[in-house]
């Protein structure tokens, strides 16, 4: 809910240029999550392995820094519905990668669900061309 609100609001207000908007967003989220984990009583019980540290580092760079920069660019340059469509596309890509690279199998219902998601994203993305406003 808050992500959708922020996406619509962010497309209508003047945001800091470049990577600063993403940096502010990630810093704020980090502080909020740190406070929430302290309130919930979360504690580090053991040191993560090197593999775990590398995985989190990869996610921090590619899943956060690069992704949020691309998202901020999209929020400024396309409709919010198009900019947020990645939330529907990412699971489809993950499932297809699991099927293609991981040898996972899908039922006919799962294939149908993937098709519905892809068609919905296409309608959101191409909607203004397919259904022009009067």
QUIGI-V49942 format. One record per residue. N is the residue number from 1. PSI is psi in whole degrees, 0 to 359 (* if undefined). D_FIRST is the distance of its C-alpha to the first C-alpha in Angstrom with 1 decimal. Layout:
N;PSI;D_FIRST  N;PSI;D_FIRST
//
This chain:
1;311;0.0  2;327;3.8  3;316;5.4  4;316;5.3  5;313;6.2  6;324;8.6  7;315;9.9  8;314;10.9  9;317;12.2  10;335;13.9  11;348;15.7  12;351;17.3  13;162;18.5  14;120;21.2  15;158;20.2  16;150;22.8  17;157;24.9  18;218;25.2  19;353;23.8  20;321;23.3  21;315;19.6  22;321;18.8  23;317;21.1  24;316;19.4  25;313;15.9  26;323;17.5  27;315;19.8  28;314;17.1  29;320;15.1  30;317;18.5  31;315;19.5  32;315;16.5  33;325;17.0  34;316;20.7  35;316;20.5  36;320;18.4  37;325;21.0  38;318;23.8  39;321;22.6  40;351;22.2  41;22;25.7  42;134;25.1  43;149;28.4  44;114;29.9  45;340;32.6  46;160;34.1  47;138;34.2  48;155;32.3  49;167;34.7  50;319;35.3  51;319;33.6  52;318;30.4  53;318;30.7  54;321;31.2  55;315;28.2  56;323;25.9  57;317;27.6  58;313;27.2  59;324;23.4  60;319;23.3  61;304;25.2  62;324;24.1  63;342;20.6  64;294;19.6  65;307;22.1  66;317;23.0  67;317;19.6  68;328;17.8  69;316;20.8  70;319;20.6  71;316;16.9  72;322;17.8  73;314;20.8  74;318;18.9  75;324;16.4  76;336;19.6  77;347;21.6  78;171;19.7  79;147;17.2  80;323;13.5  81;323;13.6  82;318;16.4  83;325;15.2  84;0;12.1  85;344;14.5  86;332;15.6  87;334;12.9  88;329;15.0  89;322;18.2  90;313;18.3  91;324;18.7  92;314;21.4  93;317;23.2  94;317;23.2  95;317;24.6  96;323;27.1  97;319;28.2  98;323;28.6  99;314;30.7  100;318;32.7  101;330;33.3  102;356;32.7  103;18;34.7  104;154;32.0  105;150;32.4  106;146;30.1  107;169;30.8  108;327;31.1  109;319;27.9  110;321;26.0  111;319;27.7  112;317;26.7  113;318;23.0  114;319;23.2  115;319;24.9  116;316;22.4  117;315;19.6  118;316;22.0  119;319;22.9  120;317;19.4  121;320;18.7  122;319;22.1  123;319;21.4  124;317;18.3  125;317;20.4  126;6;23.6  127;317;22.6  128;339;24.0  129;324;27.3  130;324;27.6  131;78;26.7  132;145;27.9  133;145;27.1  134;*;30.2
//
